[in-house]
Amino acid sequence: MSTEMPDQIPLDMPPGDPDALADLVRAIAGAGVCVAAVDDRLLGAADAAPGWLGDDAAAAAAQVVAVTALVREVSAAVLPASGRLRTHEERLRETRRQVAALGAEQSEQFAEAWRRLGQVEDLRLQVMSGGADVRAIVADVEAGEGRRRRRHTALLEELEDDAAATARVLDDAWAAVGGRRAPGDANRVVAYLAAQLPGWGDLELARRGRALADGFGQFINPEDREDLARDALAFAGSVSFAGALLAGLGPVGTRDALEHLGGGDYGPQSALARVVALALGAAARNDGTGPVAEVLAAEYTSADDPAGLDDLGVLGMGTVLAASLALGPRGLDPQTVAAWGRQIALRERVLGAASVDRINPLSDVAAPVDALVAVVAILGEGTDPAAGAAFLNRPWVWGVLLARTWEDCGTSLQALVASAGAVEGPAGEAVVRGGLEALGAPGGREGGRLAGRPGCGERGVDRAGRRTAVHVSLAGEVLMSGVDGSLPAADAALLRGLGYVTLDRSASAVVEEALQGWVTAQPVDISGGSSLPQLPAVVVPNAYLAVQNYGQELAYTLHGLEEQREAQDRAFLWTMTVDLAVSLAPGSAGVVLGLLADYAAMGLGYDGTWDNGGFHGLTFEPTAEIAALTPDEGLAVLGIAEQARDSFERTAGVLGHPAPPTSPQSHWYDPILDAVAPGPADRIEQMEERRGGRVRLPR
């Protein structure tokens, strides 16, 4: 068995340059001396600003106090940091010296081993046979290498522990000036010092804001734009920086930034989206004026221009809104969100589709954000109910919202309705009126829209009912006016919307209780002489009964519409599969197969017909409330009954009577008539006409 000399183990020097570390120690020590000198200069000046008077003197004194506190905080951090770095420098030098000594020892031992091997007799034979002399020499070398390996490892571990202790001290020192020991700390320190020293900081941050606006105005690629934004994240929420940035961008530059954000290269987590959200939020909360106010008030999308850039702008607004949602109170001001929401909803209303459905961004790095969903999510948090009310104070905004499908039972939308509708005064009343008018408008009451999926609408309707109860005078006054038999279109739509709300019986009960409290406080006009005056206690409850009766008829009609849609979907599916296949069969075989297919469609319910069933809703009569009246009111029971009946019937006349669609008739001989059609194409047209009159894609 042969014996060989081992290879030398590596004895690497520890990382780090002790000379560079010594330079750093000297620099920090010098900074400590400078800070101490400033501290000495400030002694005795912290309570007064000589030569200054009034508010200027107070402001100057406050700045002196702030500078003094900062200087002493920095001084308290510099001294331990400098001392710890010096200790680490010494440890690094000593470790490197000991590692060098281990290397020298290793070289010396290996040289001595080779010298001894050279003196062994018959060296080749002993190496090949594992002679005792050679084994002894190699064993000494291996033992020495083992000791050196353990010592080298221990030295490096001790140095790493010392480096970790030094890092902890530096972290504490760095935190004194706003550092976090993370990428971007240099800018975070600038932001911290600017906040502590506004006299210098405001000017410095404004300079940086203007520089970023200039950078955004250049023709640069998305990566460079993101790098610029990332460098500015630390101070993007500063008022001085935000004002300078927005003033430099102006409405045109801000719109350009939004279009870039909507292009698919930036998501809500991007630095660009967060910088825009932080800057707009800081400027709005500081009541920006001049050019900044123009940026905040500008419209960033047109209502009727179908150009793709407008849709990109809306997608960019959605990206900023989503970023703001994550930023919380540091993000967009709710009033800005409400203003953007009105712009977005108006464009969707005029063009008939959301921007997220109208355009595909060129890049797919980030998924597009539905801006209106983000608007509702932010305002639904309820931090500023007045902003939510400002967004919902138009019926057409409600119309756009109700025309959408909302996931999760529209939780955010329900929260927004609850928050905005609870605002007192005309603003909250406008929200309730707008919601009821939208529900009462044609096409605004199709059940699943408010909820997003069947069975979820009750929560949203209940919220609407409770908000109506908060502003019950609105409903009460319209109910009183409806007794004349004529109402403005908006008021009639409001009552129809109230009828939809009463489909939820708990919401209906809340409104009814509020109305009862309202009518008891209404005066009775007795100036009409001997004629019976309009009694709110009679008119309003009976008019509300008519509204509830309309709601029941509406439910039956909506059920019929749903049955019609499902029947047409089934008929379309049958026509485009079975009927199409049968139409390709030639001659008499096609006729026979067509007859069989038609009768199968009739038997299986694929012929475009439906059955809405009978009306099983609640029925309300005008005399239902008369029993609650007492003779002590001094009015003839007959006159009260007539007034109750008139209130009910005239309100019902204003509301109208919704009727469900009528199913087409299906006769046993229809397939035979279809079989004698001139050709396959005509046959399919006849089937389509008989099965709904139009082609609809299944939902």
C-alpha positions in Angstrom: 0.0 0.0 0.0 1.6 3.3 -1.1 1.9 6.4 1.0 1.7 10.0 -0.4 2.2 13.5 0.9 -1.2 15.3 1.4 -2.0 18.5 -0.6 -1.8 21.7 1.4 -5.2 22.8 2.8 -6.3 26.3 1.7 -5.8 29.0 4.3 -7.8 31.9 2.8 -7.5 35.3 4.2 -10.8 36.7 5.7 -12.7 39.2 3.5 -12.3 42.9 4.1 -9.6 45.5 3.7 -8.3 46.7 7.1 -6.8 49.8 5.5 -10.1 50.8 4.0 -11.7 50.1 7.3 -9.2 52.3 9.0 -10.0 55.1 6.6 -13.7 54.7 7.4 -12.9 54.9 11.1 -10.9 58.1 10.6 -13.8 59.6 8.6 -16.4 58.8 11.2 -14.2 60.1 14.0 -13.8 63.3 12.0 -17.5 63.5 11.6 -17.9 63.0 15.3 -15.5 65.9 16.0 -17.5 68.1 13.6 -20.8 67.1 15.3 -19.3 67.9 18.7 -18.2 71.3 17.5 -21.7 72.0 16.2 -23.1 70.9 19.5 -20.8 73.3 21.3 -21.9 76.1 19.0 -25.6 75.4 19.8 -25.1 75.4 23.6 -27.2 78.2 25.0 -28.9 79.0 21.7 -31.7 76.4 21.9 -34.2 78.6 23.6 -33.9 81.8 21.6 -33.0 83.3 18.2 -31.1 86.5 18.8 -32.4 89.4 16.7 -35.6 87.7 15.7 -39.1 88.7 16.8 -42.6 87.3 16.9 -43.5 84.2 14.9 -40.2 84.3 13.0 -38.3 84.1 16.3 -40.5 81.2 17.5 -40.0 79.4 14.2 -36.2 80.0 14.3 -36.0 78.8 17.9 -38.0 75.7 17.1 -35.5 75.0 14.3 -32.6 75.5 16.6 -34.2 73.0 19.0 -34.7 70.5 16.2 -31.1 70.9 15.0 -29.8 70.5 18.6 -31.7 67.3 19.1 -30.6 65.9 15.8 -26.9 66.8 16.5 -27.0 65.2 19.9 -28.7 62.1 18.5 -26.1 61.8 15.8 -23.3 62.4 18.3 -24.7 59.7 20.5 -24.7 57.3 17.6 -21.3 58.2 16.1 -19.2 57.6 19.1 -20.2 53.9 19.7 -20.1 53.3 15.9 -16.6 54.7 15.6 -15.4 52.7 18.6 -16.9 49.5 17.4 -15.5 49.9 13.9 -12.0 50.5 15.4 -12.4 47.3 17.4 -13.4 45.4 14.3 -10.5 46.8 12.4 -8.1 45.6 15.0 -9.8 42.2 15.1 -9.5 42.0 11.3 -5.8 42.9 11.3 -5.1 40.3 14.1 -7.0 37.6 12.3 -5.2 38.3 9.0 -1.9 38.2 11.0 -2.7 34.8 12.5 -3.9 33.4 9.2 -0.6 34.5 7.7 1.2 32.8 10.5 -0.7 29.6 9.9 0.4 29.8 6.2 4.0 30.3 7.2 3.8 27.4 9.6 2.3 25.2 6.9 5.0 26.1 4.4 7.7 25.4 6.9 6.3 22.0 7.9 5.9 20.9 4.3 9.4 22.0 3.5 10.8 20.1 6.6 8.7 17.0 5.6 10.2 17.0 2.1 13.7 17.4 3.5 13.1 14.4 5.8 11.7 12.4 2.9 14.9 13.1 0.9 17.0 11.5 3.6 15.0 8.2 3.7 16.8 5.2 2.3 15.1 3.4 -0.6 12.5 6.2 -0.7 10.7 4.8 -3.8 10.3 1.3 -2.2 9.1 2.8 1.1 6.6 5.0 -0.7 5.2 2.1 -2.7 5.2 -0.3 0.3 4.1 2.2 2.9 7.3 2.0 4.9 7.4 3.1 8.6 9.7 6.1 8.0 7.5 7.6 5.2 4.3 6.9 7.2 5.7 8.8 10.2 6.6 11.8 8.2 3.2 11.9 6.4 1.4 11.4 9.8 3.2 14.4 11.3 2.1 16.6 8.3 -1.6 15.4 8.4 -1.7 16.1 12.2 -0.3 19.6 11.6 -2.8 20.3 8.8 -5.7 19.2 11.1 -4.6 21.6 13.7 -4.3 24.4 11.2 -7.7 23.7 9.7 -9.4 23.9 13.1 -7.6 27.0 14.0 -8.3 28.7 10.7 -12.0 27.9 11.0 -12.1 29.2 14.6 -10.4 32.5 13.6 -12.9 33.1 10.7 -15.9 32.3 13.0 -14.7 34.7 15.7 -14.2 37.4 13.1 -17.8 36.8 11.7 -19.2 37.1 15.2 -17.3 40.3 15.7 -18.6 41.6 12.3 -22.2 40.7 13.3 -21.8 42.6 16.6 -20.4 45.6 14.6 -23.3 45.5 12.2 -25.8 45.7 15.1 -24.1 48.8 16.5 -24.1 50.3 13.0 -27.8 49.5 12.6 -28.5 51.4 15.7 -26.4 54.3 14.5 -27.9 54.2 11.0 -31.4 54.3 12.4 -30.6 57.6 14.1 -30.7 59.2 10.7 -33.5 57.2 9.2 -31.6 54.2 7.7 -32.9 50.7 7.6 -29.8 48.8 6.4 -31.6 48.1 3.1 -31.2 49.2 -0.6 -32.2 52.9 -0.9 -31.0 53.9 2.5 -29.2 56.9 1.1 -32.4 58.4 -0.1 -34.2 57.5 3.1 -31.5 59.4 5.1 -32.1 62.4 2.8 -35.9 62.2 3.5 -35.3 61.9 7.2 -32.9 64.8 7.4 -35.2 66.9 5.2 -38.1 66.3 7.7 -35.8 67.2 10.6 -34.3 70.2 8.9 -37.1 71.7 6.8 -35.2 74.9 6.1 -32.7 72.9 4.1 -34.9 69.9 3.4 -37.7 71.6 1.6 -35.4 73.1 -0.9 -33.5 69.9 -1.4 -36.6 67.8 -1.9 -38.1 70.4 -4.3 -35.0 70.2 -6.3 -35.2 66.4 -6.5 -38.9 66.6 -7.4 -38.2 68.9 -10.4 -35.3 66.6 -11.4 -37.6 63.6 -11.4 -40.2 65.5 -13.5 -37.5 66.4 -16.0 -36.4 62.7 -16.1 -40.0 61.5 -16.7 -40.3 64.0 -19.5 -37.4 62.3 -21.4 -37.9 59.5 -23.9 -36.7 56.6 -21.8 -37.5 52.9 -21.6 -39.7 51.4 -18.8 -36.7 50.0 -16.9 -35.0 53.4 -16.6 -38.3 55.1 -15.7 -38.8 52.5 -12.9 -35.2 53.1 -11.7 -35.9 56.9 -11.5 -39.1 56.3 -9.5 -37.4 53.8 -7.2 -34.7 56.3 -6.3 -37.5 58.8 -5.3 -39.7 56.4 -3.3 -38.2 57.5 0.1 -39.4 61.1 -0.3 -42.3 60.7 -2.7 -44.7 61.4 0.2 -43.1 64.7 1.1 -45.2 67.8 0.4 -42.2 69.7 -1.0 -41.2 66.9 -3.3 -44.7 66.1 -4.4 -45.5 69.8 -5.1 -42.4 70.2 -7.2 -42.9 66.9 -9.1 -46.6 67.6 -9.9 -45.9 71.2 -10.9 -43.1 70.0 -13.1 -45.2 67.3 -14.7 -48.4 69.4 -15.1 -51.7 67.8 -16.2 -50.1 66.7 -19.5 -47.1 65.1 -17.9 -49.3 63.4 -15.3 -51.5 62.0 -18.0 -48.5 60.7 -19.8 -47.3 59.0 -16.7 -50.8 57.4 -16.3 -50.7 56.2 -19.9 -47.3 54.6 -19.3 -48.7 52.9 -16.1 -51.6 51.5 -18.2 -49.3 50.1 -20.9 -48.7 46.8 -19.0 -45.1 47.4 -18.0 -45.9 48.5 -14.4 -48.1 46.8 -11.8 -49.5 48.3 -8.5 -46.3 47.2 -6.7 -44.1 49.1 -9.1 -42.1 52.1 -7.8 -43.7 54.3 -10.5 -47.2 53.5 -9.4 -46.4 54.1 -5.7 -44.5 57.4 -6.4 -47.5 58.8 -8.3 -49.9 57.7 -5.6 -47.8 59.1 -2.8 -47.2 62.4 -4.6 -50.8 63.0 -5.5 -51.9 62.0 -1.9 -49.4 64.3 -0.2 -50.3 67.2 -2.5 -54.1 66.8 -2.0 -53.8 66.6 1.8 -51.7 69.8 1.8 -54.4 71.6 -0.3 -52.1 72.2 -3.2 -52.6 75.4 -5.1 -51.6 76.8 -8.5 -50.1 74.3 -10.9 -50.5 71.5 -8.3 -54.2 72.2 -7.9 -54.5 72.0 -11.7 -53.0 68.5 -11.7 -55.4 67.4 -8.9 -58.4 68.8 -10.6 -57.6 67.7 -14.2 -59.6 65.2 -16.2 -57.4 62.4 -17.4 -59.9 60.6 -19.6 -62.6 61.9 -21.9 -66.1 60.6 -21.8 -66.8 60.1 -25.5 -63.4 59.7 -27.2 -62.9 56.0 -28.0 -59.1 56.5 -28.6 -57.0 53.8 -27.1 -54.8 56.3 -25.2 -57.8 57.3 -23.1 -58.3 53.7 -22.2 -54.6 53.3 -21.3 -55.0 56.4 -19.1 -57.9 54.7 -17.3 -55.8 51.5 -16.8 -53.0 53.7 -15.5 -55.5 55.3 -13.0 -56.4 51.7 -12.0 -52.8 50.8 -11.4 -52.3 53.9 -9.2 -55.6 53.3 -7.4 -54.5 49.7 -6.6 -51.1 51.0 -5.4 -52.9 53.5 -3.2 -55.1 50.8 -1.7 -51.9 49.0 -0.5 -50.4 52.3 0.8 -53.4 53.1 3.0 -53.6 56.6 4.4 -50.4 57.6 2.6 -52.0 57.0 -0.8 -54.5 59.0 -2.8 -56.8 61.3 -1.0 -60.4 60.0 -1.0 -61.6 63.2 -2.7 -59.2 62.5 -5.6 -60.4 58.9 -5.7 -64.0 60.2 -6.0 -63.1 62.6 -8.8 -61.3 59.9 -10.7 -64.2 57.5 -10.1 -66.7 59.9 -11.7 -64.4 60.3 -14.8 -64.0 56.6 -15.1 -67.7 55.8 -14.6 -68.8 58.5 -17.1 -66.5 57.1 -19.8 -67.9 53.6 -19.1 -71.4 54.9 -19.3 -71.0 56.7 -22.6 -69.0 54.0 -24.4 -70.9 51.1 -22.9 -67.8 49.1 -21.7 -65.0 49.3 -19.1 -61.6 50.3 -20.4 -60.2 47.0 -19.0 -62.5 45.2 -21.5 -61.9 47.6 -24.4 -58.2 47.5 -24.8 -55.3 45.1 -24.4 -52.0 46.7 -23.3 -49.0 46.1 -25.5 -47.0 44.6 -22.6 -48.1 41.7 -20.4 -45.6 42.2 -17.6 -48.4 43.3 -15.3 -52.1 42.4 -15.4 -54.4 45.4 -16.0 -56.4 46.7 -13.1 -60.1 47.5 -13.3 -60.1 51.1 -12.2 -63.7 51.3 -11.1 -63.4 48.3 -8.8 -60.4 49.9 -7.2 -62.3 53.2 -6.7 -65.2 51.3 -4.9 -62.7 49.3 -2.8 -61.0 52.5 -1.5 -64.1 54.5 -0.9 -65.8 51.4 0.6 -63.2 51.5 3.4 -65.3 54.4 4.8 -62.4 56.7 5.8 -64.1 59.7 4.2 -67.9 59.1 3.8 -68.2 62.6 2.2 -66.0 61.5 -0.6 -68.1 58.3 -1.1 -71.2 60.5 -1.2 -69.6 62.8 -3.8 -68.9 59.8 -6.0 -72.4 58.3 -5.7 -74.4 61.5 -5.9 -75.5 61.0 -9.5 -78.0 58.4 -10.7 -75.9 57.6 -13.8 -73.0 56.6 -11.5 -75.3 54.2 -9.8 -76.4 53.0 -13.3 -72.9 52.1 -14.2 -72.3 50.3 -10.9 -75.5 48.3 -11.1 -74.8 47.3 -14.6 -71.7 45.5 -13.5 -71.2 42.1 -11.9 -69.6 42.3 -8.5 -67.7 39.4 -7.0 -68.0 38.5 -3.4 -71.6 39.7 -3.2 -70.3 43.2 -3.9 -68.9 43.6 -0.4 -67.0 46.8 -1.2 -70.0 48.3 -3.0 -72.3 47.5 -0.1 -69.8 49.1 2.3 -69.6 52.2 0.1 -73.4 52.5 0.0 -73.6 52.1 3.8 -70.9 54.7 4.4 -72.0 57.3 1.8 -75.7 56.9 2.5 -75.2 57.6 6.2 -73.8 61.1 5.5 -76.3 63.6 6.9 -77.9 66.4 4.9 -78.2 66.9 1.2 -75.1 64.9 0.3 -76.3 61.7 1.9 -79.9 62.3 0.6 -78.5 62.6 -3.0 -76.8 59.2 -2.6 -80.0 57.6 -1.5 -82.0 59.3 -4.3 -79.5 58.4 -6.9 -79.5 54.8 -5.8 -83.2 54.4 -5.8 -83.6 56.2 -9.1 -81.0 53.9 -10.7 -82.8 50.9 -9.3 -86.1 52.2 -10.6 -84.8 53.0 -14.1 -85.5 50.6 -16.9 -82.9 47.8 -16.8 -81.6 48.8 -13.4 -83.3 46.2 -11.4 -82.1 42.9 -12.8 -81.5 41.0 -9.7 -78.0 39.5 -9.8 -76.2 42.7 -10.9 -76.0 44.3 -7.5 -74.7 41.0 -6.0 -72.5 39.4 -8.6 -74.2 36.0 -8.3 -77.7 34.7 -7.4 -78.7 34.9 -3.8 -76.3 37.7 -2.8 -78.4 40.7 -3.6 -80.3 40.7 -0.3 -77.4 42.2 1.5 -77.0 45.1 -0.9 -80.8 45.7 -0.9 -80.9 45.6 2.9 -78.1 48.3 3.0 -80.1 50.4 0.6 -83.2 50.1 2.8 -81.4 51.1 5.9 -79.9 54.2 4.1 -83.4 55.1 3.0 -84.5 54.9 6.6 -81.8 57.4 7.5 -83.1 59.9 4.9 -86.8 58.9 5.4 -88.0 62.4 4.6 -87.0 61.9 1.0 -89.2 58.9 0.6 -92.0 60.4 2.7 -92.2 63.6 0.6 -92.2 61.7 -2.7 -94.9 59.4 -1.4 -97.0 62.4 -0.4 -96.5 64.0 -3.8 -97.4 60.8 -5.7 -101.0 61.0 -4.5 -101.7 63.6 -7.2 -101.3 60.8 -9.7 -98.3 62.4 -11.5 -94.7 62.7 -10.6 -91.5 63.8 -12.4 -89.8 60.9 -14.1 -87.0 60.9 -11.5 -89.4 60.7 -8.6 -91.3 57.9 -10.2 -88.1 56.0 -10.8 -87.2 56.6 -7.1 -90.5 55.0 -6.0 -89.9 52.1 -8.3 -86.5 51.7 -6.9 -88.0 51.8 -3.4 -90.3 49.0 -4.6 -87.3 46.9 -5.5 -85.8 47.5 -2.0 -89.0 46.2 -0.4 -88.4 42.8 -1.9 -86.2 42.3 1.1 -88.7 42.1 3.9 -86.3 43.2 6.6 -85.4 46.3 4.6 -89.1 46.9 4.0 -89.8 46.8 7.7 -87.0 49.2 8.5 -88.3 51.7 5.9 -91.9 51.2 7.2 -90.9 51.9 10.8 -89.0 55.0 9.7 -92.0 56.3 7.7 -94.3 55.8 10.7 -92.1 57.9 12.8 -91.9 60.5 10.1 -95.7 60.9 9.5 -96.4 61.4 13.2 -94.3 64.6 13.0 -96.0 66.0 9.9 -98.5 68.8 10.3 -102.0 68.5 8.9 -103.3 71.3 6.7 -106.8 72.2 7.8 -107.1 75.4 5.7 -109.4 73.6 3.3 -112.5 74.3 5.3 -115.0 71.4 5.5 -113.1 69.2 3.1 -111.0 66.3 4.5 -107.3 67.4 4.5 -104.6 65.2 3.3 -103.6 63.1 6.3 -99.9 61.9 6.2 -100.9 59.1 8.6 -103.3 57.8 5.9 -101.6 58.9 2.6 -98.0 57.8 3.2 -98.7 54.3 4.6 -101.1 53.5 1.8 -98.8 54.9 -0.9 -96.1 52.8 0.6 -98.4 49.8 0.4 -98.7 50.5 -3.3 -94.9 50.6 -3.6 -94.6 47.3 -1.8 -97.3 45.8 -4.1 -95.3 47.0 -7.1 -92.2 45.3 -5.7 -94.0 42.0 -5.6 -95.2 42.4 -9.2 -91.6 43.4 -10.1 -90.2 40.2 -8.5 -92.6 38.1 -10.6 -91.6 40.0 -13.7 -87.9 39.6 -13.0 -88.4 35.9 -12.5 -90.1 35.7 -15.9 -87.2 37.6 -17.5 -84.8 35.1 -16.0 -86.9 32.2 -17.2 -86.9 33.7 -20.7 -83.2 34.1 -20.8 -82.6 30.5 -19.7 -85.1 29.2 -22.3 -83.4 31.2 -25.1 -80.0 30.0 -24.0 -81.2 26.4 -24.1 -82.8 26.9 -27.5 -79.7 28.5 -28.9 -77.6 25.6 -27.8 -80.0 23.1 -29.3 -80.3 25.0 -32.6 -76.5 25.3 -33.0 -75.8 21.7 -32.3 -78.6 19.2 -32.9 -80.6 21.2 -35.4 -77.4 22.1 -37.3 -76.4 18.5 -37.5 -79.8 17.4 -38.6 -80.0 20.0 -41.3 -77.0 18.4 -43.0 -78.7 15.1 -43.5 -79.9 14.7 -47.1 -83.4 13.9 -48.4 -86.1 12.0 -46.5 -83.6 11.0 -43.8 -83.1 14.7 -42.9 -86.9 15.2 -42.7 -87.4 12.3 -40.4 -84.4 13.3 -38.2 -85.7 16.8 -38.1 -89.1 15.7 -36.9 -87.5 13.6 -34.2 -85.2 16.4 -33.1 -88.0 18.9 -32.9 -90.2 16.7 -30.8 -87.2 15.9 -28.6 -86.6 19.6 -28.1 -90.2 20.1 -27.1 -90.1 17.2 -24.7 -86.7 18.2 -23.1 -87.5 21.9 -22.8 -85.1 23.1 -25.6 -87.8 24.7 -27.8 -87.5 28.3 -26.5 -90.6 28.1 -24.3 -90.8 28.6 -20.6 -93.3 28.6 -17.7 -93.1 31.5 -15.3 -95.7 29.8 -13.0 -98.4 31.6 -11.1 -98.1 34.8 -9.1 -97.4 33.8 -5.5 -96.2 37.1 -4.1 -97.6 39.1 -1.3 -100.7 41.2 -2.0 -101.3 44.6 -0.5 -104.7 46.3 -0.2 -105.4 50.0 0.4 -107.5 49.4 3.5 -104.8 47.5 5.3 -103.9 50.6 7.5 -107.4 51.9 8.2 -107.9 49.7 11.2 -104.9 51.5 12.9 -106.8 54.8 12.9 -109.1 55.8 15.8 -112.3 57.8 15.8 -110.6 60.4 18.0 -109.0 61.9 14.9 -112.3 63.5 14.2 -112.6 62.3 10.6 -115.3 60.2 9.0 -114.3 56.6 8.5 -115.7 56.7 5.0 -113.6 59.8 4.0 -110.5 58.1 5.5 -111.2 55.0 3.5 -111.6 56.9 0.3 -108.4 58.8 0.9 -106.5 55.6 1.6 -107.9 54.0 -1.6 -107.0 57.1 -3.6 -103.5 57.1 -2.2 -103.0 53.5 -3.1 -104.5 53.6 -6.6 -102.9 56.9 -7.7 -99.4 55.8 -6.5 -100.0 52.5 -8.2 -100.9 54.4 -11.4 -97.6 56.3 -11.2 -95.6 53.1 -10.7 -97.3 51.1 -13.4 -97.7 47.4 -13.4 -94.6 45.4 -14.7 -95.6 42.4 -16.7 -93.4 39.3 -17.3 -92.6 38.3 -20.9 -95.0 35.9 -22.5 -93.7 32.5 -23.6 -94.2 31.7 -27.3 -96.8 29.0 -27.9 -95.6 25.6 -28.8 -98.0 23.2 -30.7 -97.7 19.6 -31.5 -97.9 20.3 -35.2 -95.0 22.8 -35.3 -92.4 20.2 -36.1 -94.5 19.0 -39.1 -94.7 22.6 -40.4 -91.0 23.0 -40.0 -90.4 19.8 -41.9 -91.9 21.2 -45.1 -89.6 24.3 -45.1 -87.9 24.8 -48.5 -84.3 24.2 -47.3 -82.0 23.6 -44.4 -81.0 27.3 -44.0 -84.7 28.4 -44.0 -85.4 25.7 -41.4 -82.7 27.0 -39.0 -84.0 30.5 -39.5 -87.5 29.4 -38.6 -86.3 27.5 -35.6 -84.4 30.6 -34.4 -87.4 32.8 -34.9 -89.7 30.4 -33.0 -87.2 29.9 -30.2 -86.7 33.5 -29.2 -86.4 35.7 -32.3 -82.6 36.4 -31.7 -79.4 34.5 -31.2 -77.9 34.9 -27.7 -74.7 33.4 -26.5 -75.2 31.3 -23.3 -74.0 33.1 -20.2 
